[in-house]
Amino acid sequence: MKRTHLPLNGLRVFDAAARHLSFTRAADELAVTPAAVGQQIRALEDVLGVVLFRRTTKGLELTPEGEAGLDGLRHGLLQFEESVRAMQAGQSSKSLTIAAPRDLTERWLLPRLADIACADPELRLVLVTADDAIDFTEANLDLAIRWGMGPGEHEGEAIESDGMVTVERPGGGADTRIFWPGCVGDGDASLVRVGDAGLALDAAAAGMGRATVPELLARGDLAVGRVVAVGAPRPHAHGYWLVAPLPQWRQKKVKALVEALVR
């Protein structure tokens, strides 16, 4: 069944004018001019095809038609307010669903989320693995981390890093290059091929060859000496981005999480 288009602004003005029985006092409540209230009432009367107010020597009065719809209108406006509060409550909730590549979650995201969760025991986190396309609607996500040249069609903020770094086992390993989807270059038939940059790091640490991976991902392994850098990190066009569609990006809880992660 087709829904009737509701002139919500006019109905809100009608409610205020009916409570005050004065266009002037209704205008004060709504922070508009009395003339604007009058225009809204006349437009509403035209849409409904009825007269809502009449002027008498005693002042403004509701017509029977205006009185007939007033109780239902006020009940509906209260329900609208409750619905808006219910939707806004999600911004203050402590539940967040985050999608990120498996290797980045393990090496970079989890340690930071652990610190954030310790500071806020009420925080509830759901982590989803997402290595390819991210569907915010289907997965009901609040935030995602993607590897690429920018945020794409979403809002986003880059996670700061030094680009790409080539690593190998301490003391050296095989000369073979380790390839993972998204890494720089291919064309060498002798490559060791693995599923992601995290596995490339593991293969390098095991002595299977050298891997060129995001510095952000290798940072922890380099710090503990599990792998060593071959040369200095190099800037790269690709990087990790915190992303979300604009409605999610505007949420207070998402803004707070982004700020905590990039701090």
C-alpha positions as CSV (number, residue, x, y, z in Angstrom):
1,M,0.0,0.0,0.0
2,K,1.4,3.4,-1.0
3,R,2.1,5.7,1.9
4,T,0.6,9.2,2.1
5,H,3.2,12.0,1.9
6,L,3.1,13.7,5.3
7,P,3.8,17.4,5.6
8,L,5.8,16.9,8.8
9,N,7.0,20.4,9.2
10,G,3.5,21.8,8.8
11,L,2.1,19.3,11.3
12,R,4.8,20.3,13.8
13,V,3.8,24.0,13.4
14,F,0.1,23.1,13.7
15,D,0.8,21.3,17.0
16,A,2.7,24.3,18.5
17,A,0.0,26.8,17.3
18,A,-2.8,24.6,18.7
19,R,-1.1,24.3,22.1
20,H,-0.6,28.1,22.4
21,L,-3.6,29.2,20.4
22,S,-1.3,31.9,19.2
23,F,0.8,32.2,16.0
24,T,3.1,34.6,17.8
25,R,3.9,32.3,20.8
26,A,4.2,29.3,18.4
27,A,6.7,31.3,16.4
28,D,8.7,32.0,19.6
29,E,8.8,28.3,20.4
30,L,9.9,27.3,16.9
31,A,12.4,30.2,16.5
32,V,10.6,31.5,13.4
33,T,8.5,34.5,12.6
34,P,4.7,34.7,13.1
35,A,4.3,35.1,9.3
36,A,6.2,31.9,8.7
37,V,3.8,30.1,11.1
38,G,0.9,31.5,9.2
39,Q,2.3,30.4,5.9
40,Q,2.8,26.9,7.2
41,I,-0.7,26.7,8.6
42,R,-2.2,27.9,5.3
43,A,-0.1,25.5,3.3
44,L,-1.2,22.6,5.6
45,E,-4.9,23.6,5.2
46,D,-4.4,23.6,1.5
47,V,-2.9,20.1,1.6
48,L,-5.6,18.7,3.9
49,G,-8.5,20.6,2.4
50,V,-9.8,21.8,5.7
51,V,-9.7,24.9,7.9
52,L,-7.8,24.4,11.1
53,F,-8.2,27.7,12.9
54,R,-10.6,30.5,13.0
55,R,-10.2,34.0,14.5
56,T,-12.8,35.2,17.0
57,T,-13.2,38.2,19.2
58,K,-11.6,36.1,22.0
59,G,-8.6,35.2,19.9
60,L,-7.6,32.1,17.9
61,E,-9.7,28.9,18.1
62,L,-9.4,25.5,16.7
63,T,-12.1,24.3,14.3
64,P,-13.8,20.9,14.8
65,E,-11.6,19.5,12.0
66,G,-8.5,20.8,13.8
67,E,-9.5,19.3,17.1
68,A,-10.4,16.0,15.5
69,G,-6.8,15.2,14.5
70,L,-5.0,16.9,17.4
71,D,-4.7,13.9,19.8
72,G,-3.6,11.5,17.1
73,L,-1.0,14.0,15.9
74,R,0.5,14.6,19.3
75,H,0.7,10.9,19.9
76,G,2.5,10.5,16.5
77,L,4.9,13.3,17.3
78,L,5.8,11.7,20.6
79,Q,6.4,8.4,18.8
80,F,8.7,10.2,16.3
81,E,10.7,11.6,19.2
82,E,11.0,8.2,20.8
83,S,12.1,6.7,17.4
84,V,14.8,9.4,17.0
85,R,16.1,8.8,20.5
86,A,16.3,5.1,19.8
87,M,18.3,5.7,16.7
88,Q,20.6,8.2,18.4
89,A,21.2,5.7,21.3
90,G,23.3,3.6,18.9
91,Q,25.9,6.5,18.9
92,S,26.4,6.1,22.6
93,S,26.4,2.4,22.6
94,K,29.7,0.6,23.4
95,S,29.3,-2.1,20.6
96,L,31.5,-1.9,17.5
97,T,31.9,-4.2,14.6
98,I,35.2,-3.9,12.8
99,A,36.4,-5.6,9.6
100,A,40.1,-5.9,8.8
101,P,42.6,-8.2,6.9
102,R,43.5,-11.2,9.0
103,D,47.2,-10.4,9.1
104,L,46.7,-6.8,10.1
105,T,44.3,-7.8,12.8
106,E,46.8,-10.2,14.3
107,R,49.8,-8.0,14.2
108,W,48.6,-4.4,14.6
109,L,44.9,-4.1,15.4
110,L,44.5,-6.6,18.3
111,P,47.2,-5.1,20.5
112,R,45.6,-1.6,20.1
113,L,42.1,-2.8,20.7
114,A,43.3,-4.6,23.8
115,D,44.6,-1.3,25.2
116,I,41.4,0.5,24.3
117,A,39.3,-2.2,25.8
118,C,41.3,-2.1,29.1
119,A,40.6,1.6,29.3
120,D,36.9,1.0,28.8
121,P,35.6,-2.3,30.2
122,E,32.1,-1.6,28.8
123,L,33.3,-1.8,25.2
124,R,32.0,-4.7,23.2
125,L,33.9,-5.6,20.0
126,V,33.1,-7.8,17.1
127,L,36.0,-8.5,14.6
128,V,35.4,-9.7,11.1
129,T,38.0,-10.8,8.6
130,A,37.7,-8.9,5.3
131,D,40.6,-9.2,2.8
132,D,38.6,-8.2,-0.3
133,A,35.5,-6.1,-0.9
134,I,33.8,-4.8,2.2
135,D,30.0,-4.7,2.3
136,F,29.0,-2.4,5.2
137,T,25.3,-3.1,4.8
138,E,25.5,-6.9,4.6
139,A,28.0,-7.2,7.5
140,N,26.4,-4.5,9.7
141,L,29.9,-2.9,10.1
142,D,30.8,0.2,12.0
143,L,34.4,0.5,10.7
144,A,36.8,-1.3,8.3
145,I,40.4,-1.3,7.5
146,R,41.4,-1.7,3.8
147,W,44.6,-1.9,1.9
148,G,44.7,0.5,-1.1
149,M,45.5,3.9,-2.5
150,G,42.7,5.7,-0.5
151,P,39.4,5.3,1.2
152,G,37.6,4.6,-2.1
153,E,33.9,5.4,-2.0
154,H,33.9,5.9,1.7
155,E,35.1,8.4,4.3
156,G,38.5,7.5,5.7
157,E,41.8,8.2,7.4
158,A,45.2,6.8,6.5
159,I,47.1,4.8,9.2
160,E,50.5,6.3,9.3
161,S,53.4,4.1,8.3
162,D,56.8,4.2,6.5
163,G,55.5,2.5,3.4
164,M,57.0,-0.9,2.4
165,V,60.0,-2.7,3.8
166,T,61.9,-5.8,2.7
167,V,62.6,-8.3,5.4
168,E,64.4,-11.7,5.9
169,R,65.4,-14.0,8.6
170,P,68.2,-12.7,10.9
171,G,71.5,-14.0,9.5
172,G,70.0,-14.3,6.0
173,G,67.9,-16.8,4.3
174,A,67.2,-17.9,0.7
175,D,67.4,-15.4,-2.1
176,T,63.9,-16.3,-3.3
177,R,61.4,-13.5,-3.4
178,I,58.1,-14.2,-1.5
179,F,55.0,-13.1,-3.3
180,W,51.6,-12.2,-1.8
181,P,48.5,-10.7,-3.4
182,G,48.9,-6.9,-3.4
183,C,52.7,-6.9,-3.2
184,V,55.0,-5.0,-5.6
185,G,56.1,-6.9,-8.7
186,D,55.8,-10.4,-10.0
187,G,57.3,-12.2,-13.1
188,D,59.8,-14.4,-11.3
189,A,58.9,-18.0,-11.8
190,S,60.9,-19.0,-8.7
191,L,58.7,-16.9,-6.4
192,V,57.3,-18.4,-3.2
193,R,53.6,-17.6,-3.3
194,V,51.5,-17.1,-0.1
195,G,48.1,-15.8,0.7
196,D,48.8,-12.5,2.4
197,A,51.5,-10.2,3.7
198,G,51.3,-11.8,7.2
199,L,52.1,-15.2,5.7
200,A,54.9,-13.6,3.7
201,L,56.4,-12.3,6.9
202,D,56.2,-15.8,8.4
203,A,57.8,-17.3,5.4
204,A,60.7,-14.8,5.5
205,A,61.1,-15.5,9.3
206,A,61.3,-19.2,8.5
207,G,64.2,-18.6,6.0
208,M,62.2,-19.2,2.8
209,G,63.3,-15.9,1.2
210,R,62.8,-12.2,1.3
211,A,59.4,-10.5,1.5
212,T,58.5,-6.9,0.8
213,V,55.6,-6.1,3.1
214,P,53.9,-3.0,4.7
215,E,56.2,-1.5,7.3
216,L,53.2,-1.2,9.6
217,L,52.7,-5.0,9.5
218,A,56.3,-5.8,10.0
219,R,56.9,-3.3,12.8
220,G,56.3,-5.7,15.7
221,D,58.4,-8.5,14.1
222,L,61.3,-6.1,13.5
223,A,61.1,-4.8,17.0
224,V,61.5,-8.3,18.5
225,G,64.1,-9.4,16.0
226,R,62.0,-12.1,14.4
227,V,63.0,-10.6,11.0
228,V,65.5,-7.9,10.0
229,A,65.1,-5.2,7.4
230,V,67.1,-5.4,4.1
231,G,67.6,-1.7,3.4
232,A,65.4,1.2,4.6
233,P,61.6,1.3,4.3
234,R,60.4,2.9,1.0
235,P,57.3,5.1,0.5
236,H,54.5,3.4,-1.4
237,A,51.2,4.6,-2.9
238,H,49.3,1.9,-1.2
239,G,48.6,1.8,2.6
240,Y,46.1,0.8,5.2
241,W,43.0,3.0,5.6
242,L,40.3,3.2,8.3
243,V,37.1,3.6,6.3
244,A,33.3,3.8,6.7
245,P,30.3,5.2,4.9
246,L,29.5,8.7,5.9
247,P,26.6,7.8,8.3
248,Q,28.9,5.4,10.3
249,W,31.9,7.8,10.0
250,R,29.9,10.5,11.7
251,Q,29.0,8.4,14.8
252,K,30.6,9.5,18.0
253,K,31.7,5.9,18.9
254,V,33.4,5.5,15.5
255,K,35.1,8.9,15.7
256,A,36.4,8.0,19.1
257,L,37.7,4.6,17.9
258,V,39.5,6.1,14.9
259,E,41.1,8.7,17.0
260,A,42.3,6.1,19.5
261,L,43.7,3.8,16.7
262,V,45.7,6.5,14.9
263,R,46.9,8.2,18.1
